[in-house]
Amino acid sequence: MIRIGTRGSHLARTQATTVASELIELGHQTELVIIKTVGDQSDASSFGAIGPTGVFVREIEQALLNELVDVAVHSFKDLPTESPKELKLAAIPQREDVADALIMRSEAGCEATGSIPIKEGARVGTASARRQAWLKHLRPDLIVEPIRGNVPTRIGRLNKDFDGVVLAAAGLNRLQASTLDDRPMLALDDRIVARLDPTVFIPAPAQGALALQCRDSDTELMSSLSILAHSSTQLSVAVERALLARVEGGCDLAFGAYCRENGHLDGLELIAQIEHDGELIATKSYGKEPRALVDMAWEGLQNS
């Protein structure tokens, strides 16, 4: 029996159930173990106010160390760049959509406002420092305010508090495809969902990717999980997180990085952006060697 540790939200359980289904197809028995994290129990209005990076994973990692679970399924963007040395990433499955999504009341949509297609002066909610910064710089006319809660809760607040909310497209897609018996109703029939171009509205490092983590000593399970790995995804998110490690930012840092294969140059493209002293610093690098690519991006962020 493989015990899978996960947070208790609909989205986290959907992600873990997807992994469990793939393991079952490979002949394994599985059990979901729900673990509450500090981040889940906090009612702070923004991610940065909860605490340093890792607030959504520490208790799950401790459960792995204490052998209460065998594998953890994380949203990769929640993982710190450094974890306990006894734990290892066994696999990163194929990434979902990397982009952010803007969900709006139908009367709030507007096609004449560029990359953020919402009416002038709209009230937009997000708890992410990165999303807040990008919105304020791309659309200074908007009223950007913090919002917390799971995906259905945030969408529900469009009824009275906000004209739009920004969240990860991957989470939205996964919930819409969820097979959970208690899957939430997202009430999107009268909403506009706009995918924000990830080359403009730069996502968080590893956004859209899952991380399967287990004990380094559990070599048999590591081997079983490795079958779920997606090589292209692993390469892209490794580059993004390597740059994140250079920046050494937490939940309160406005930083984004997006790495993708560039067919024209037969290599990789890395787009990164950071807010520093109220200004946005952006860089775009190309190359075939991941370490050199990260070095170029880091130099560009420092010298711009």
N, C-alpha and C positions, 0 to 999 in steps of 0.2 A: 504494500500500500504506500503510495507516494502522497504525503501530506503537503498540501499547497497552501502557503501562508499568503493572505491578502487582506487589504482593508475591506471594510464592510459596505462601502457605497455600491450602488447599482453598477456604476462604471467599473469599479475595481473588481467586483464579482463577475461581471461580464468578461473582462479581460482574463481573469483566472479560469473561468469556465471554458473559454476558447482554448487555452493551453491544456486544460484537463481533457477536453475532447480529443485533442491531437495525441495526447499520451495514451488515452484509452484505445485509440485506433492502432497504436503501436503495441498494444497488449498489456498495458499497465492498469492497475487499479488506482483510483485517486480519491482524495478526500479534501474538501476545502476547509481551512481553518481561518476563522475571522479574527483579526487582531486590530484593536483600537490603537491609533497613534496619537501623539501629542497634537499634531495638526488637525486630526479629526475632532478632537475634544475642545479645541480652541474656538472662541466666538469672535476673535479679532477680525476687523473689517478688511485687512489686507494680509497677503502672505508674509510680507516683510515684518509685520507686527507680531507674528506668531513666534518667531525665533529664527536662528540660523538655518542654513540649508540642511536638509535631512529630517525635518520634523514630521514628514509623512512616511519615513522608512525605518527610523531607529528601533522601534519596538519590534518590527518584523525581523530586522537583522538580529536582534537579541534573541528572538524566538528560534532563529536558525542556529545561533551559537549554543543555545540551551537544548537543542535537539527536540524542540516541541513541534517543529515543522521540518520538512526535507528540502523544499524549494520555495522561494518567494517569487511572486510575479509583481514587478514594480512598473509603474510608468517611469520610463528611463530618465525623463527630465527631472524627476524628484530625487534621484540618487545623488549623493555627494560624489565628487570626483575621487575621493578616497574612502574606502570601506575597511572594516576590520580585516587584517591579513589572513584570517582563517576562512574568509568567504571569497568566492570567485564567481564571475559571470560565466555561466555555462552556455548560454545561447542568447542571441538577440534575433527574434523572429522578424519576418518581413514587415517593414514599416507601413503604417497606415498613412493617410494624408498628413503631410508635414505642416500644412498651413493653419492659420487662425481663421475663424469664421465670425462674421458679424450678423447677428440675428436681430431683426428689426420688426417693430409694429408696421403693418402694411402701409399706413399713412405716413411713415417716417422715411421711407425709401426715396432716393433721389439719384438719378443717373448723371447729374451734372457736377458732381463734386469729386471727380478723380478716383483715386485709389480707395477712398472711404465713402461709399455711396449712401450717405445718410443726409437728411435735411440739415440746413444751417441752424446752428444753435441747439442741436439735439443733445439730450442727456444720455450718456453712454456709461455703462457700468463694467468694471473689471477690477479684480483684486491684484492683478499682476503689475509690478512696477514697470516691466518692459512694455506691456501693452499700453499702460497709461502714458508713458513717455512717447511712444510712437504716435498714439492718437493726438497728443497735444502738439507734436511737431508737424504732423501731416495735416491736421485740421485744428488749428488754434481756436476756431470759433466754437468748438464743441465744449460741453460741460462734462468733464470726465470725473466720475466718482467711484469709490470702492464698492464692491459687492462680493459677498461670500455665499457659500452654499453649493449644493450639488447642481448638476446641469438642469434638471427639471425645476428646481427652486429658482435658479437664475432666470430661466426662460419665463417662469411664472410671474416674475417681478416686472415684466414688460407691461403687464396689465395696468399698473398704476404708477410705478416709480421711474421707469426708464423708457426711452425711445429705442434703445438698442443695447445689447450686451455682446461682449467679445469672449469667445472661448475657443478651445482647440477643435478644429474640424474632425480630428481623429476620434475624440470622445463622443462627439455628436454622431458620427457614422457608426461607431461601435454600439452605442445605445439603440440606434434605430434598427440595427441588425441583431439585437440581443435575443437570446432564446430563454432567458430567465422567466419563470412563471410569474414573478412579481415585477417584471420590467415596467418602467414608468411610461406614462403617456406624456409625450413631449409637446403636444398641442402646437404643432407647427403649421397647421392648415392655413391659418390667416396671418402667417409670418413670412417675412422675406429673409432668406438665408443667402448671404453673399460671402463667397470664398475670397479672402484677402491674399493677394499675390505674395507668396513667400520671398520673392526677390525684392520686394518693396517693404512689406510689413514683415520684417525678418523674424522668424520663429525662435523659440527657445532651443538651445542645443538639445538634440535627441528628441525633440517633440514628435509625437506620433509613433515612437518606438517603445517596445516593451523590453524589460531586462529580466532574464531568468537567472536567479542567484541561488547558489547552494554552497554547502561546505566543501572546501578544497579537498578534504580527506575522503569525501564520498565519490570516489573515482567512477564507480559503476553508474551512479546516477548522472554524473557529469557526462559520461559517454552517451547515455540515453537521451539526455536533453540536447546534446550537440546536433542531433538529427534535425531539430527545429530551427537551427541557425540559418540566417539568410546572409550570404557573404557580402553582397552589395550594401545592404543596410548596415552591417557591422562596420564596414569601412567608413561609410559616411558619418555615422554617429561617433566613431572613434576620433575622427578628425575634429568634429564639432566640440567634443568633450575635452580633447587635448588643448584646444584653444581656451575653453572655459577654465581649465586648470591653470592656464597662464594668467587669466584675468582674476581668478580666485574670487568670484562673486557668489553671493547668496541670493535668497529670494527677494531681497530689497535692491538688487542691482538691475538697472535697465541694460541688458545685454542680450543680443541675439546672434545666432550663427547657423548657417545653412550650407551644407556641403552636398553636392550632387555630381554625377558623372556628366562630363561635357563631351558629347560626341564629336563636335567639330575639332576639338583640340586633342582628342584621344587621351583624356586625363580627367582631373577633378577641378571643379570650381568651388571656391569657398567664399561666401558672402558673409560679412560680419559687421555688426554695428553696436556702438555703445554710447551712452549718454554720459558726458563728463562736464561738470560745471555748467549745466544747462544747455550744452551744445551737443549735437549728434556728430559722432565720428564714425565714418563708414569706410570699409575697404573691401576690395574684391581681388582675389588671388587665383592663379591657375597653376597647375602642375600635376605631375604624375607621382611624385614622392610625398606621402602624407606629412612626414616630419618637416620637410622643406616648405610645404604649403602652409602649415601652422606657423612656422617661423616668419614667413612673408606676411601673413595676416596680422600677427602680433606686432611686427615692426610697423605695419601700416596704421594700426590702431594707436600706436604710441607717437608716431611722427606726423599724423594728419593735423 
